[in-house]
């Protein structure tokens, strides 16, 4: 497969067998005429000349694929013909012939046109199974003198477009069965996509440690590989198993990088073990590895989550002094930290700084700001914040923002405003829940509108809302 990691899968040259689904008919009259038109004419006239060529009925995919074979030394022209064939030569609304997709992928891969190859393969994944595509690439590999990493690109196509880790895993196993090994970056992407730390670790052992595995130095695991394993453990809350990945890292004499430290520090921060997190920070700096924006954000998030916003602010100051440009995540965590400790004025100042730098808050952060303002009886300001964010085309308000505002206006006796917000909330697709109903019940009780109270309680009973749940939500 890879030059140093095994040969490409081979099934014999079925591309010369007319009975094979992988037949490429380089002797077909149309193939020769089309290739000649695209190489003998000037760029302005070659496509019009190509369009004027007589077409056999039907035009076999083996002949169309042969044009790509004949033009493989001119990859951009070949890929342009591939697009032309899909638009003009082949039946509309039909899946692209598998042999044509495989041919285009080989042409792109052989010329290191990575994006084009992934695009072709991603399209093929919508119509064909992983085994069908893999077999087509394997059968046509030698005829096109393709690049080994075309199989890695197939794996990446599934990871990026279909988000199908099971399909990607089956492809990886086929590579291993053929004596091949995926590139380290591809293997790392696969580990990150798998649903559990156990499955990521199992795939790691299949690629790198099982008997018979052949990997050259160029294909050995890297820091990125082990960081993907650490991330898999971290996401599943199994940080106590970090030692498994770290021991493997030591076995390969692979040095830790900033990503390695960031994941380990995140685990300590989640457990509020800030002394250990700072110990890793010091170890990293002493080793000559400089913290990046993720490192700072990890510590800031940890401190804010624990309510130690003062420490988070100190980290923010160190960040700017060190010349590290803060990201939107930096400001969002500071906003959340101040909101959770009840310091709404400080949160608003951070919001203003965030906007001044051209950032925009995520919906869940806006919800925390709105809720914090409403709990301080600053409901009008909360509504102003929501309205300001809603001017952005890419912003969709959350259910929680509406609930906080409805609760706040009901507590202030502005039931009409709350009713308009509830109607707007319904228009956004959010059904009123226990908290909204109970907010209106309490508001009408204060105005002694018991008829409305009874009507709302009956409505709650019909739709199955427990009033006690509503009371709990209001706490």
C-alpha positions as CSV (number, residue, x, y, z in Angstrom):
1,X,0.0,0.0,0.0
2,X,2.5,2.6,1.1
3,X,5.9,2.6,-0.3
4,X,7.4,1.6,3.0
5,X,4.4,-0.2,4.5
6,X,3.3,-2.9,2.1
7,X,2.2,-3.3,-1.4
8,X,-1.1,-2.2,-2.8
9,X,-3.9,-4.7,-2.8
10,X,-3.9,-6.6,-6.1
11,X,-6.5,-8.9,-7.7
12,X,-4.8,-9.3,-11.1
13,X,-5.4,-7.1,-14.1
14,X,-9.1,-7.3,-14.4
15,X,-9.2,-4.0,-16.2
16,X,-8.3,-5.8,-19.5
17,X,-11.1,-8.3,-19.2
18,X,-14.2,-7.2,-21.1
19,X,-16.4,-9.4,-18.7
20,X,-15.0,-7.7,-15.6
21,X,-16.9,-4.8,-14.0
22,X,-13.5,-3.1,-13.8
23,X,-12.9,-3.3,-17.6
24,X,-11.2,-0.1,-19.1
25,X,-11.5,-0.1,-22.8
26,X,-8.5,1.9,-24.0
27,X,-9.0,0.7,-27.6
28,X,-12.5,2.1,-27.8
29,X,-12.8,4.6,-30.7
30,X,-14.4,7.3,-28.5
31,X,-11.7,7.1,-25.9
32,X,-8.9,7.7,-28.4
33,X,-10.8,10.5,-30.1
34,X,-11.7,12.3,-26.9
35,X,-8.2,12.0,-25.5
36,X,-6.8,13.4,-28.8
37,X,-9.3,16.3,-28.8
38,X,-8.3,17.3,-25.3
39,X,-4.5,17.1,-26.0
40,X,-4.3,18.3,-29.6
41,X,-6.5,21.4,-29.5
42,X,-6.1,24.7,-27.8
43,X,-7.9,25.2,-24.5
44,X,-10.5,27.5,-26.0
45,X,-11.6,25.0,-28.7
46,X,-10.9,21.6,-27.3
47,X,-14.1,21.4,-25.3
48,X,-16.3,22.4,-28.2
49,X,-14.5,19.9,-30.4
50,X,-15.0,17.3,-27.8
51,X,-18.7,18.1,-27.7
52,X,-18.9,17.6,-31.5
53,X,-17.6,14.0,-31.4
54,X,-20.1,11.4,-32.3
55,X,-21.3,9.4,-29.3
56,X,-22.0,5.6,-29.5
57,X,-25.3,4.6,-28.0
58,X,-24.9,3.6,-25.3
59,X,-21.5,5.0,-24.3
60,X,-20.0,2.4,-22.0
61,X,-18.4,3.5,-18.7
62,X,-15.3,1.5,-19.8
63,X,-14.7,3.9,-22.6
64,X,-15.3,7.0,-20.5
65,X,-12.9,5.7,-17.9
66,X,-10.3,5.0,-20.6
67,X,-10.2,8.7,-21.4
68,X,-9.1,9.3,-17.8
69,X,-6.5,6.6,-18.2
70,X,-5.1,8.2,-21.4
71,X,-5.1,11.6,-19.8
72,X,-3.6,10.6,-16.5
73,X,-0.4,12.5,-17.2
74,X,-2.5,15.6,-17.5
75,X,-4.5,15.3,-14.3
76,X,-6.3,18.7,-14.4
77,X,-7.5,18.0,-17.9
78,X,-8.5,14.5,-16.9
79,X,-10.5,15.7,-13.9
80,X,-12.2,18.4,-16.0
81,X,-13.2,15.6,-18.4
82,X,-14.6,13.6,-15.5
83,X,-16.9,16.5,-14.6
84,X,-17.8,17.0,-18.3
85,X,-18.7,13.3,-18.5
86,X,-20.9,13.4,-15.4
87,X,-22.8,16.5,-16.8
88,X,-23.0,15.7,-20.5
89,X,-22.2,12.1,-21.4
90,X,-23.8,9.9,-18.7
91,X,-27.5,9.5,-17.8
92,X,-28.7,12.3,-15.5
93,X,-29.9,11.4,-12.0
94,X,-28.0,8.1,-12.1
95,X,-25.1,7.2,-9.7
96,X,-21.7,7.8,-11.3
97,X,-20.3,4.5,-12.6
98,X,-18.0,3.0,-10.0
99,X,-15.2,2.4,-12.5
100,X,-15.3,6.1,-13.4
101,X,-15.1,7.2,-9.8
102,X,-12.2,4.9,-9.1
103,X,-10.4,6.1,-12.3
104,X,-10.8,9.8,-11.3
105,X,-9.7,9.1,-7.7
106,X,-6.5,7.4,-9.0
107,X,-5.7,10.2,-11.4
108,X,-6.1,12.8,-8.5
109,X,-4.2,10.7,-6.0
110,X,-1.3,10.1,-8.3
111,X,-0.9,13.8,-8.8
112,X,-1.3,14.6,-5.1
113,X,-4.6,16.4,-5.8
114,X,-5.9,15.4,-2.4
115,X,-9.0,17.5,-2.2
116,X,-10.1,16.4,-5.7
117,X,-9.6,12.7,-4.8
118,X,-11.6,13.0,-1.5
119,X,-14.4,14.8,-3.4
120,X,-14.7,12.1,-6.0
121,X,-14.6,9.3,-3.3
122,X,-17.0,11.2,-1.1
123,X,-19.5,11.2,-3.9
124,X,-19.0,7.5,-4.5
125,X,-19.7,6.7,-0.8
126,X,-23.2,8.0,-1.3
127,X,-24.0,5.2,-3.8
128,X,-21.6,2.3,-3.2
129,X,-20.6,0.2,-0.1
130,X,-17.1,0.5,1.3
131,X,-16.2,-3.0,0.0
132,X,-17.3,-2.1,-3.6
133,X,-15.3,1.1,-3.6
134,X,-12.2,-0.6,-2.1
135,X,-12.4,-3.4,-4.6
136,X,-12.7,-1.1,-7.5
137,X,-9.7,0.9,-6.3
138,X,-7.7,-2.2,-5.7
139,X,-8.5,-3.7,-9.2
140,X,-7.6,-0.5,-11.0
141,X,-4.6,0.6,-8.9
142,X,-1.8,-0.8,-11.0
143,X,-3.3,0.2,-14.3
144,X,-3.3,3.8,-13.3
145,X,0.1,3.6,-11.5
146,X,-1.7,5.2,-8.6
147,X,-0.4,6.6,-5.4
148,X,-0.6,4.4,-2.3
149,X,-2.4,6.9,-0.2
150,X,-5.5,6.7,-2.4
151,X,-6.8,4.1,0.1
152,X,-6.2,6.5,3.0
153,X,-8.2,9.1,1.1
154,X,-11.1,6.6,0.8
155,X,-11.0,6.2,4.6
156,X,-10.9,9.9,5.1
157,X,-13.8,10.4,2.6
158,X,-16.0,8.3,4.9
159,X,-14.8,10.1,8.0
160,X,-15.4,13.5,6.6
161,X,-18.5,13.2,4.5
162,X,-20.4,10.3,5.8
163,X,-19.2,10.3,9.4
164,X,-19.4,6.6,9.3
165,X,-16.7,5.2,11.6
166,X,-17.9,1.6,11.0
167,X,-17.3,1.9,7.3
168,X,-14.0,3.5,7.9
169,X,-13.0,0.8,10.3
170,X,-13.8,-1.9,7.7
171,X,-11.7,-0.2,5.1
172,X,-8.8,0.1,7.6
173,X,-9.1,-3.7,8.3
174,X,-9.0,-4.4,4.6
175,X,-5.8,-2.4,4.3
176,X,-4.2,-4.3,7.1
177,X,-5.3,-7.6,5.6
178,X,-3.5,-6.6,2.4
179,X,-0.3,-6.0,4.4
180,X,-0.7,-2.3,4.3
181,X,-0.7,0.4,6.9
182,X,-2.6,3.7,6.9
183,X,-0.7,6.9,7.3
184,X,-0.3,8.1,10.9
185,X,-2.6,11.1,10.4
186,X,-5.3,9.0,8.8
187,X,-5.1,6.5,11.7
188,X,-5.3,9.3,14.2
189,X,-8.5,10.6,12.5
190,X,-9.9,7.1,12.6
191,X,-9.3,6.8,16.3
192,X,-11.0,10.2,17.0
193,X,-14.1,9.1,15.1
194,X,-14.7,5.8,16.9
195,X,-17.5,5.6,19.4
196,X,-15.5,4.4,22.4
197,X,-12.0,4.4,23.9
198,X,-12.0,0.6,23.8
199,X,-12.7,0.6,20.0
200,X,-10.0,3.2,19.4
201,X,-7.4,1.3,21.5
202,X,-8.4,-2.0,19.7
203,X,-7.9,-0.4,16.3
204,X,-4.5,1.0,17.5
205,X,-3.3,-2.4,18.4
206,X,-4.5,-3.9,15.1
207,X,-2.6,-1.3,13.2
208,X,0.6,-1.0,15.3
209,X,1.2,-3.9,17.7
210,X,-0.4,-7.2,16.5
211,X,1.9,-9.9,15.1
212,X,2.4,-9.5,11.4
213,X,1.9,-5.7,11.4
214,X,4.4,-4.1,9.1
215,X,5.2,-0.5,9.6
216,X,8.2,1.4,8.5
217,X,9.6,4.3,10.5
218,X,7.7,6.7,8.2
219,X,4.4,4.9,9.2
220,X,5.0,4.5,12.9
221,X,2.6,6.3,15.3
222,X,3.3,9.9,16.1
223,X,2.3,12.3,18.9
224,X,-0.9,12.9,17.0
225,X,-1.7,9.2,17.1
226,X,-1.4,9.0,20.9
227,X,-3.2,12.3,21.4
228,X,-6.1,10.8,19.6
229,X,-6.1,7.9,22.0
230,X,-5.8,10.2,25.0
231,X,-8.8,12.2,23.6
232,X,-10.8,9.0,23.2
233,X,-10.2,8.2,26.9
234,X,-10.9,11.8,27.9
235,X,-14.2,12.0,26.1
236,X,-15.4,8.8,27.7
237,X,-14.4,9.9,31.2
238,X,-11.7,7.2,31.5
239,X,-8.8,9.5,32.3
240,X,-7.4,7.0,34.7
241,X,-6.5,5.0,31.6
242,X,-4.3,7.7,30.2
243,X,-1.3,5.6,31.3
244,X,-2.1,3.0,28.5
245,X,-1.5,5.6,25.8
246,X,1.4,7.3,27.6
247,X,3.2,4.0,28.0
248,X,2.8,3.3,24.3
249,X,4.1,6.7,23.6
250,X,7.2,6.0,25.7
251,X,7.7,2.7,23.9
252,X,8.0,4.5,20.6
253,X,10.1,7.3,22.2
254,X,7.5,9.7,21.0
255,X,7.9,13.1,22.7
256,X,4.9,14.8,24.3
257,X,3.7,17.9,22.5
258,X,1.4,20.8,23.5
259,X,-1.7,18.7,22.5
260,X,-0.6,15.9,24.8
261,X,-0.3,18.3,27.7
262,X,-3.6,20.1,26.9
263,X,-5.6,16.9,27.1
264,X,-4.0,15.8,30.4
265,X,-4.5,19.3,31.9
266,X,-8.1,19.3,30.8
267,X,-8.7,16.0,32.8
268,X,-7.1,17.5,35.9
269,X,-9.2,20.7,35.5
270,X,-12.4,18.8,35.1
271,X,-11.5,17.1,38.4
272,X,-10.6,20.4,40.0
273,X,-7.1,19.3,40.6
274,X,-5.6,22.6,39.6
275,X,-2.3,22.0,41.4
276,X,-1.6,19.0,39.2
277,X,-2.7,20.9,36.1
278,X,-0.3,23.7,37.0
279,X,2.4,21.1,37.6
280,X,1.9,19.9,34.0
281,X,2.0,23.5,32.8
282,X,5.4,24.0,34.5
283,X,6.7,20.7,33.2
284,X,5.7,21.7,29.7
285,X,7.3,25.1,29.8
286,X,10.5,23.7,31.3
287,X,10.6,21.2,28.5
288,X,10.6,24.1,26.0
289,X,7.0,23.7,24.9
290,X,5.1,27.0,24.9
291,X,1.4,27.1,25.9
292,X,-1.0,27.8,23.1
293,X,-4.5,29.3,23.1
294,X,-6.0,25.9,23.9
295,X,-3.8,25.5,26.9
296,X,-4.9,28.9,28.3
297,X,-8.6,28.1,27.4
298,X,-8.3,24.8,29.2
299,X,-7.1,26.4,32.5
300,X,-9.6,29.3,32.2
301,X,-12.5,26.9,31.6
302,X,-11.4,24.9,34.6
303,X,-11.2,27.9,36.9
304,X,-14.5,29.3,35.7
305,X,-16.2,26.0,36.0
306,X,-15.0,25.8,39.6
307,X,-16.1,29.3,40.4
308,X,-12.6,30.6,40.7
309,X,-13.1,33.4,38.2
310,X,-10.3,35.6,39.7
311,X,-7.7,32.9,38.8
312,X,-9.3,32.7,35.3
313,X,-8.9,36.5,34.9
314,X,-5.2,36.2,36.0
315,X,-4.7,33.5,33.3
316,X,-6.3,35.8,30.8
317,X,-3.9,38.6,31.7
318,X,-0.9,36.2,31.4
319,X,-2.2,35.1,28.0
320,X,-2.3,38.6,26.6
321,X,1.1,39.5,28.2
322,X,2.5,36.4,26.5
323,X,1.3,37.5,23.1
324,X,-1.3,34.7,22.8
325,X,-4.4,36.0,21.0
326,X,-7.6,35.0,22.9
327,X,-10.3,33.2,21.0
328,X,-14.1,33.4,21.3
329,X,-13.9,30.4,23.6
330,X,-11.7,32.4,26.0
331,X,-14.3,35.2,26.4
332,X,-17.2,32.8,26.5
333,X,-15.8,31.0,29.5
334,X,-15.1,34.3,31.3
335,X,-18.7,35.4,30.6
336,X,-20.0,32.1,32.0
337,X,-17.7,32.2,35.0
338,X,-18.9,35.7,36.0
339,X,-22.6,34.7,35.4
340,X,-22.3,31.6,37.5
341,X,-20.8,33.6,40.4
342,X,-23.5,36.3,40.1
343,X,-21.2,39.1,38.9
344,X,-23.4,40.2,36.0
345,X,-21.7,43.5,35.6
346,X,-18.3,41.9,35.0
347,X,-20.0,39.5,32.6
348,X,-21.4,42.4,30.6
349,X,-18.0,44.0,30.4
350,X,-16.5,40.8,29.0
351,X,-19.4,40.7,26.5
352,X,-18.6,44.2,25.4
353,X,-14.9,43.3,24.9
354,X,-16.0,40.1,23.0
355,X,-18.1,42.1,20.5
356,X,-15.4,44.8,20.2
357,X,-13.0,42.1,19.0
358,X,-15.5,40.9,16.3
359,X,-16.6,37.7,18.1
360,X,-20.1,36.5,18.5
361,X,-21.4,34.4,21.4
362,X,-22.9,30.9,21.0
363,X,-26.6,30.5,21.9
364,X,-25.9,28.6,25.1
365,X,-23.6,31.4,26.3
366,X,-26.3,34.0,25.5
367,X,-28.7,31.9,27.5
368,X,-26.5,32.1,30.6
369,X,-26.2,35.9,30.3
370,X,-29.9,36.3,29.8
371,X,-30.7,34.0,32.7
372,X,-28.2,35.8,35.0
373,X,-29.7,39.2,34.2
374,X,-33.2,37.9,34.7
375,X,-32.3,36.5,38.1
376,X,-31.0,40.0,39.0
377,X,-34.4,41.5,37.9
378,X,-32.7,43.1,34.9
379,X,-35.1,41.4,32.5
380,X,-35.2,44.3,30.0
381,X,-31.4,44.1,29.6
382,X,-31.7,40.4,29.1
383,X,-34.2,40.9,26.3
384,X,-31.9,43.6,24.8
385,X,-29.0,41.1,24.8
386,X,-31.2,38.5,23.0
387,X,-32.5,40.9,20.5
388,X,-29.0,42.2,19.7
389,X,-27.8,38.6,19.0
390,X,-30.9,37.8,16.9
391,X,-29.8,40.4,14.4
392,X,-27.1,37.9,13.3
393,X,-28.3,35.7,10.5
394,X,-26.4,32.6,11.9
395,X,-27.9,33.0,15.5
396,X,-30.8,30.8,16.7
397,X,-32.0,31.6,20.2
398,X,-32.3,28.7,22.7
399,X,-35.4,27.5,24.5
400,X,-33.6,28.5,27.8
401,X,-33.3,32.1,26.8
402,X,-37.1,32.4,26.2
403,X,-37.9,30.5,29.4
404,X,-35.7,32.8,31.5
405,X,-37.3,36.0,29.9
406,X,-40.8,34.7,30.3
407,X,-40.2,33.8,33.9
408,X,-38.6,37.3,34.5
409,X,-41.4,39.3,32.9
410,X,-44.0,37.2,34.7
411,X,-42.3,37.9,38.0
412,X,-42.4,41.6,37.2
413,X,-46.1,41.5,36.3
414,X,-45.5,42.2,32.6
415,X,-47.6,39.2,31.5
416,X,-48.4,40.7,28.0
417,X,-44.7,40.9,27.2
418,X,-44.3,37.4,28.5
419,X,-47.2,36.2,26.3
420,X,-45.6,37.7,23.2
421,X,-42.4,36.0,24.0
422,X,-44.2,32.7,24.5
423,X,-45.8,33.1,21.0
424,X,-42.4,33.9,19.5
425,X,-41.0,30.9,21.3
426,X,-43.7,28.7,19.8
427,X,-42.9,30.1,16.3
428,X,-39.3,29.0,16.8
429,X,-40.6,25.4,17.4
430,X,-40.2,25.4,21.2
431,X,-43.2,24.0,23.1
432,X,-44.0,25.6,26.4
433,X,-42.9,23.3,29.3
434,X,-43.5,23.2,33.0
435,X,-41.4,26.2,33.8
436,X,-43.3,28.5,31.4
437,X,-46.7,27.3,32.5
438,X,-45.8,27.7,36.2
439,X,-44.5,31.2,35.5
440,X,-47.8,32.3,34.0
441,X,-49.7,30.5,36.8
442,X,-47.8,32.5,39.5
443,X,-48.3,35.7,37.6
444,X,-52.0,35.3,37.3
445,X,-52.2,34.2,41.0
446,X,-50.6,37.6,41.9
447,X,-53.3,39.5,39.9
448,X,-56.0,37.2,41.4
449,X,-57.1,36.1,37.9
450,X,-58.1,32.7,39.2
451,X,-60.1,31.9,36.1
452,X,-57.0,32.0,34.0
453,X,-55.1,30.1,36.7
454,X,-57.6,27.3,36.5
455,X,-57.6,27.3,32.7
456,X,-53.8,26.9,32.7
457,X,-53.8,24.1,35.2
458,X,-56.4,22.2,33.2
459,X,-54.2,22.7,30.1
460,X,-51.2,21.4,32.0
461,X,-53.1,18.4,33.1
462,X,-54.2,17.6,29.5
463,X,-50.7,17.8,28.1
464,X,-49.2,15.9,31.1
465,X,-47.3,18.6,32.9
466,X,-46.9,18.0,36.6
467,X,-47.2,21.3,38.6
468,X,-44.7,20.1,41.1
469,X,-42.1,19.8,38.3
470,X,-42.9,23.3,37.3
471,X,-42.3,24.5,40.9
472,X,-38.9,22.7,41.0
473,X,-37.9,24.3,37.7
474,X,-38.6,27.7,39.1
475,X,-36.2,27.2,42.0
